[in-house]
Amino acid sequence: MRNILWCTGHSLKIPDIVRAEGSFIYDGRGNRYMDLESGVWVVPLGHNYPGVNQAINDQLSKLTHCGYYNSSSIVNEAARAVLGITGLEDGKCIFLCSGSEAVECGIQAIHKITGKTKLLCLHDSFLGSYGAASKKRQEEWHLLDWTGCRSCSQSERCDPDCHLFSAIPFKELGGFVFEPGSASGLVRFPPCALIEKMVSKIRDHGGKILVNEVTTGLGRSGQWFGYNHYQLKPDLVAMGKGIGNGYPVSVLAISQDAARKLEEKSFYYQQSHQNDALGCRVALAVIDELDKENLIERCSELGIEFLKHLNSICRKYPFVRDIRGKGFMIAIEFSGAGDQPAVAIHDQLIKKGFITSLRRGHNSLRIDPPLNIKKEYLAEFTTGLDSVLSSTC
């Protein structure tokens, strides 16, 4: 990697990957690693999934790029599929290249619809790598610190007179950008009552709801989307990562009402690879395969079993502070100063052939296997994890 500026914020651990297949990647020295991060959570179907590869090959021989003045029927077909799984059947879509871009486009759309520049989000949300979503300037955002809500005795009904809730300036807000459960990778689902009350108040003041499903969407939490765990129908849904199974495509799904208002107000967003045929064909294939293979229901059921097994192992070790998750979106949090315990465990797991996601600065690991991973592979990992934790004592 001599000629690569390595600026991901993570140390380079395996520099010579030569191929990947299913739940595994392989390096040039013949080592095999179980990928329990699914790339960067981007391959819900596993690496080199045949159905997606076939779709890419078929579309490559026909059309890859459209442009500003033309389109293809495959673009509308993919949009119908996306709107079907989001419950926004009469809405519209914009296909883009990254999850961060889909979120940022959604934020611009809310600004255009409502004429308000300030938005609400939870304090621990990661919404994107650039733009308003990354900066979260005080004049543009109200950040709700919901840390105390996790242990609040009123969490099941959420008292609107609570000082945190009553301090939200709903009249000033154009909308609520909700990341349902990822919490910057820490896997914390806020109380349903809190979210439902905030959504109701936002809508009472004419605001819109944008849900960031970049990491939680496409079955990761055991439902099609993280917002399915709440009584919530969003106005806009941003998707990335999983919808391309490794191919760089994202999408912003927009409700019928929000799309109509954007058209009335002449909303413009231009990007060179907007609504490209190849990306749309990939997204359509991923949705088809997830549905055909019943992988989301499988993820929900197997995720409960997997979490139970992890709990039975982790409870033996007092330095494991917490383990939590839904579906195949699981975090293991450790005690100790800084993030060194997690860093050491992460490195030891790689040496044993298991790749997990290190949440630096938070002393935790995240586990996000492909939705079609075999049960025996999960059992192999739990045995490996037990061995690493035992040697850490």
N, C-alpha and C positions, 0 to 999 in steps of 0.2 A: 504493500500500500504506500510505497514511497512517493508516488505522485498524486495521492489523494489527500485533500485537506479533511482530516477526520474531525468533525465538529458536532457529532451527535449528542455529546454529553455522556456517552458510555464508552468504556474501554473496549478496544478491539480484542476479542477473545479467540476467534477462529478465522484466520485470515485467508484460508485457501479452500473455501467451499467449492466443490466441482459439480455437484448435482443434488437434486432433492426429489423425493417421491413420497407421497402420502404423509405420514406423520414424522418422517425422518429427513435429515440432511446429511451429506457425506462430504468429508474433506479429502484433500489430495494425498493424505497419508493412510487412507483406508479406514478412518474412524467414522463411526455412525453415531448420530446424535438425535435423540427424540426431541422434536420441536414442540415444547409445551407452551410456546409463546405464539405459535401459528404465524411465523414471520414477525411482523409487528401487529399481531392480531388481524392479519389481512387475508389469511387463507382458511376460511371456515370449512372448506371442502378438502383441505390438505393440499400439499404441493403437487403440481403437475397433474391435476385432476383431469382424467380423459375427456369427460363431457365438455369441460370448459376449453381445453386445448382444441378439441374438434370444432367447436364454435368459432374460435379464433382463426383456425386454418380455413374454414369455409368462408368466413367473411373477408379474410385477407385477399382471396382470389376475386372478390366482387367489388368491395368499396370499403375504404378505411376512414377517409376524411370527407366531410361535407362542405362546410363553409357558411358564410353569412347569408347567401342568396338562394340556397338550395337545401334540400333535406332528402330523407329516405324513409320508406315505410317502416323499416326496422326501428327507427328512432321512436315513432309513435307506438309501435308494438311494445317496446321496452317500457315506455311511459305508462301504458295501460297496466302492465305487470306490476310496476312499482306502486301505482295508485291503488291497485287491488290489494296489495299486502298492507298498505298503510291505512286503508279504510277511507281514502280520499278519492273515490272512484270518478267523480266528475271534475276533478282538479286538473292541474297541469304540472309539468316537470321541466327542469333545466338540468341537463347532463353536463358535468364538468370533469375536472381531473383529480382533485384531492378533497378530503374531508374538510380541511381548513377552509378551502375555497367555498365549499357548499355552505358552511356555517356563515362565512362572511357575506356571501350573496344573500342569505336569509336575513341577516342583520340589516343590510342595505334595503331589502324589500320591506321590512317592518318600518324603517325610517320613512320610506316613501309612502306607505299606506297611511301611517298615523300622523306624520309630520312632527313626531317627537324624536328627540335624539338620545334620550336616556332610557336604559333598559335595566331589568332586574335579572340577577343570576345568583346562584349559591356561591359562597366564598371559595369553595374548594373545587370548582368546576374548571376543567381545561377545555377551552372552546376552540382554540386554533393557534396556529404558529405565526400569524401575522395579522395586521389590521386592527380594527377596534376590538376584536375578540381576544387578541393576545395582550394588548396594552391595558385594557380595563381601566381607563382613566376615570377619575372620580366624577368628572363632569358628564361622563357618558354612561356610567354604571352605578347601580346601587347593589352592593354585594351583601347578601344576607349570610351572616355567620350563624349557621344552624347547629354548631357543635353541641350546645346545650340541649337541643331538641332530641338528641339520641337517648338521653336519660331522663327526659321530662316526664313527669307523672301524667301530664295532660296530652301526651303525644298522639293518643288514639282519637282525640276530638279536636285538638289544637284550639286553644282559647284565642280568639281574635283580639282580645284586650291585652294579650301578652306584650311586654315592652318591645320585643324584637319585631313582632308582627305589626304593632301599631306604629312603629317608626318607619315603615316602608312608605315612601311618598307615591302612592298609587296614581294620583292625579297627574304626576309628572312623567309617568312611565309609558313608553310606547309598546312595551311587551316584556315577556319573560322568556329568557333563553335557558332551557332546562337540559342539563346533562343527567339522565336518570340512572344513577347507580355507579358510574365509573369513578366519580370523585377524584379526577386526576390520576386514575389508575388504582386507587385504594379500595375500590368496591364497597361503597357505603350508600345504601339506598335510603333516602330521607323518608320520614313518615308520610304515609298516604294523606292523612288529614291536612298536614302542612301544605303539601303541593296542591291538593284540591282546593283549599281555601285561597291560596295565592292565585291560582288560575282563575277562580271565580271573581276575585277582586280586580284582577287585571282586565278581565272581559267586561266587568261592570263599567270600567272607564275607557272602553273602546280599544283596549290593547290586544295584541296578537301573541300567540304562543308558538315559539320555535323550539323544537326538540332536537338536540344534538345527539344523533344515534350513530356517530362515526365509529365508536368502539363498542356500543351496546347493541347495535342493530344486527339484523340478519341472523337471529337465533341465538346469539351469544349468551343471553341470560335465560334461555329456556322458553322464551316467547319470541315472536318475530321481532319485537322491539321492546326496549326498556320501558317505554311509556305504557305498554300493555299491562304492566304491573300496577297501574294507577287507573282511576276512572277519568280518563283524559282522552280527548280527541283534539290533536293539535291543528294549528293553522298551517304550519310549515314543518317539514321533517328533513333534516340534513343527514345524508348517508355517505359513507366513504369506506375505505379499507375493505371490509368483507364483500361488498357488492361487486368487486372486480376479481375476487379470489387471487389477488396478486397483481392484476392488471390495473394501471392507474386510471380509474374512473370513479366518479362520485355523482351524486344527484341531489337536487333540492326538489322535494315534492311539495306542492302548494295546493291548498284547498280551493274549491270552486269560487268561494266568496273572495278570498285573498287574491286569487289570480285575476278575477274580474276587476278588482280595485286597482291592481297593478297595471292592467291594460288601460283602464280609464285615465290613469295618471301618467301614462307613457313611461313606464319603467324601462331603463336601458342597462344591460349588462353584456359586455362583449369580451369574448375570450377565444383565442384561435382554435381551440379544440372543443368548443361548445357544441354539444349535441352531435358528436362524431358517431358514425355508424358502427365502427369497430367496438368502441367502448360500450355502446348500447347493446350490441349483440352479446358481449360478455356479460353484462348485467342481467340480461334476459336469461342467459344460460344458467347463471348462478341461482337465480330465483327458481327456475324450473327444476334444477337438480336438488335444491334444498327441499322443495315441495314433493318431488317425485320419490325421493329416498326417505321421506318422513323424518328428516334429521332434527327438526326443532323439537318435536315431541320426544325423540330419543335423547336429545341433549337435556331436556327437562328431567326425564326419569333417571338417566344415568348420572346426571350431575348431582342429584340428591344422594345417590348411592356412593359416588366418588367422594363427596364432601363428608359423608358419614365415616368412610374409611380413613380419610385424612384426619378427621377429628379424633378417631380412636388411636392414631399414631401420635398426633401432636400433644394430646393431653398427658402423655408420659413425660413431657419435657417442660419444666417450669419456665424456661426462657421463651417459650412460645406464648405470646400474650393473647393472641386472638386468631381465629380462622373463620372466614365468612365468605359468602358468595351466593350466587344464583346461577343455575345451569353450569356452563363451562367458563365461568368468570369468577375466579376464586383468589382471595388474598390471604397470605399467611404473614402475620405481624409478629415481630420479635421484641423482646426486652433488651435493654442494654444501651450504652452510650452511643450516640450518633447512629450511623448505619452500618457499622463494622460487622456486627453479627450477620446481617443479611448479606453483605458483600462476601464474607467468608463462606457462608452456606451456598450462595450462588456459584462461587468458583468451584467448590467441591462437587456440586451437582454436575457442572460442565465436565469435570474430570471423569465423572462416572457416566457421561453420555446423555445428560438431561439439560435442556435449555429452558430456563424459566425467565420471567421478566423481573429485573431488579428495579425497585422503586427507590432510587437514591434519595437520601435525606429523610426517608420515612421508615427505614429499618424494616422493610417488608418485601416479600416476593409476590408476584402475581402469576397465576397459572391459567392459561387460555388455550387448551388443546383444540385441534380441529374437531368439528362436531361429529365427524365420522370415525374418530379414533377407536381402535379396538379395545375392548374391555381388558384384555390381557396386557396391553401396553400400559394402561392406567395402573394395573396391579404391579407391573414391573417398576413403575415410577414410585409408587407408595413404598415398596420394599427399599428402593434406592434412597428415598428421602429418609426413611427410618434409620438406615445405616449412617447417613451423613449427620443427622441430628444426634445420633448416639455417640458418634466420634467427636461431636462438638461439646458434649457435656464436660 
